[in-house]
Amino acid sequence: MKIQQNVRHWAAKQALTMPVVGEYAIDKLVDIHTSVFLDRAAEDHRDDRREYLDAFFEATMDTYVAALEDSYPEAEAREITHIQANFAFYNHGWTEMMEFPSDELDVHYDRYAEFFESHDIAIEDPLGEFTPEDGLPSAPSTPERLEEPEHPYAEGGFADDVYVETGDGELVVGGGEEPDEVDVEAAPGVDEEKIEG
C-alpha cells in the first residue's frame, strides 16, 4: 500500500502513546480520517456514514498503538489501520472509498496475517478485538457496488510491501527512520497548552 510519512506522522505516533495528550490527538485524527473518506463518498451517503466512520477510526487508534507495542514500525502500524478501513469499506460495498482494489484484499491481509490473527481481525471482521464494547453504529451498505466495483481513489500494485512517500516526496519501501527529536506539538490536535494542561 502507498502511504505518506512526514513529521506530523511521527508527532502523532508520539502523541498517541502519551497519556492525556493522546486523547486530543485521537479526536483530531478521527476528524481528519472521517472527512477525507467522506469526501470520496457520494454526497447523499455522507451523513449516513459519518457516525460509523467516527467510531471505526477511533477504534483503529487502539490498533495502531497495539501494532507499535508489537514492534511494527510506524509506517506498518499505520498501514495496518488503513487495511482495516478498506476491509470495512469493502464489506459495506463502499468501493469508491477504497485505497486499493478489492482484488488485493487477501494479499494485504496475508502480509499482516500474524498480527491480524493474534487480534481476531479478519476481512469480514475488520476490528476484531478492537471492536467497541457496544459495537459500531449502523450504516447502510451499497452491496450492488461489489458486482462491478469502481475504485477511483485506489492505487493498485503496492500490495507486496508498504510504500512510503516521505516529506521530501521520495518513495521508499518500508518507511523512514524516526527522527531523533520529534515535537509532539506537530501532531494534529495537540498544542503547548494541551501538553502543559
N, C-alpha and C positions, 0 to 999 in steps of 0.2 A: 504494500500500500504506500501511497505517496502522501507525506505529511510535511508540515513545516516545523522548524525548531529555531527559536531565537531567544533573546534574553527574557522575554515575557514568559516563555515556557519554563525556563529554568527557575525564574522567580516564583511561578505558580507552583512548581514542584516543592520549593522550599516552604511556601505559604501553606500548602495543603498538608504538610507534615508537621505543622506547628499548632499548638492549642490556641483557641480563640481566633487568632488571625485567619486560620483555615476556614472558619465559617464565613467570613467576609469574602474570601476568595471563591468559595463554593457558590455563594449566591450570585456573584458576578459571572463566573464561568458557566453556570446553568443558564443565566440570561443570554449570554453570548451564543452558546450552542443552540438553544431553542430558537433564537432569532435567525441564525444562519440557516438552519434546516427548514424552518417555516417559510423562509424566503424562497425555498426551492419548491414548495407545495403550491398548488393552485389556491388562489385567494379564498375561494369558498370552502376550503378544507382547513384553513389555518386555525380558526378559533376552536374547531373540534379536536385538534391535535395538541394544542398548547399545554393543557394541564398534564396530559400523558407525558409529553416530552420533558416538561419541567421535572416531574418525578423520576423519569427514567434517567435523565442526565445527572440528577443529584445522586442517584444510586451508583452511577458509574464512577463517581469520585471515590467511593469506597473501593471499587475495583482497582482504580489507579493506584491508590495507596497500598493495597494488598499486593499488587504486582511489584511495586517498588520494594516492599518488605520481602518479597520472594526473589529479590536480586535481579529483576529485569531492569535494563537501562531505561532512562526516561522516555526515549522515543518508542520503545517497545511497549512500555506500560501504557502510554497514551494510545498507541495503535490498538492495543487490546480493547480499550474502551470504545474506539471508533468501530471496531469489528462488531462488538456487541450491538452498537446502534444500528449497523447495517443488517444484522440478523433481525432486529426488531422491525426495521423498515420493510424488509422482505416479508416477514410473517404477516404484516398488515397490508401487503400489496402496495406499499408506498415506494415503488421503484424509482420514481422521479427524484427521490431524496437520497438515493444510494450513492456511495462514493466509489464503489467498484461494481462491475457487472455481477448479476446474480449467479452466473455460471462459475464464479470464483469463490463462492461461499465456502465450499468444502475445503479448498486449498488454504484459505485464510484460517479456517478452524483448525486444520491439521498442523499448521505451523505453531500454534499455541495450545495444542491438544492437552499437553501435560497440565498447564495452568487451568484451562477450561474444565477438564475432568476433575481436578482437585477441588474446584469450587462449584461443581454441579452445573456448569454453564454448557448449554447446547444450542444449536441453531434455533430449535423450537422453544428454548427456554433461555433467552439471552442474558438474563441477570443471575440465574442460578441462586446461590445462597445470598446474593446481594439484593434480591427482591425485597422491597419494603414489607414489613410485617403485615401491614394492611393491604398489600397488593398495590397494583398500579391503577390509576383512573382508566376508565374505558375510553376507547377512541374508535370511531368507525373505520373499518377496513375497506380497501378497494381491491378485492381479490381478482377482479377482472383484469387488472393491470399485469398480473402474473402470466397471463396467456401469451401476450406479446410484449414483454417488458421493455420500457423505454428508460434509458439511464442518461439523461442529458448532462448530469454532473459527474458521472462515473469515469474513472480512468482505469482502463484495463492494462494488463501486462506488468503489474507491480505486485503480483501475489507471492513471489518467491522470497521476499525479504521486505524489511521496512526501508523505504527510500525517503531520505530527509532533505528537504530544501533548507539550507542554512540561511541565517540573516544576510549573508553575502550573496545569496542566490545560487550557491553551489549545491549540486545534487550529490549526496553521499549516501552510501549504503550503511545502515545501522545507526546513524545519528552521530552527533558531535560529542566532544568531551565537555563535561560540565566545567564552567569557568571556576577559577579558584575563589573569586569573590562574586557573590550574587546579591543584588539589592532587592530584598523582598518587597519593597515598595513598588517595584516594577510589575508586580503581579496584579492582574485585574482585580479591582475591588479593594485593594489594600493601599493605605497611605500612612504617613507617620503618626497621625492622630490615633488611628486604629491600633497601631503597634504599641504605642505608649499607653493607650487606654486599658 
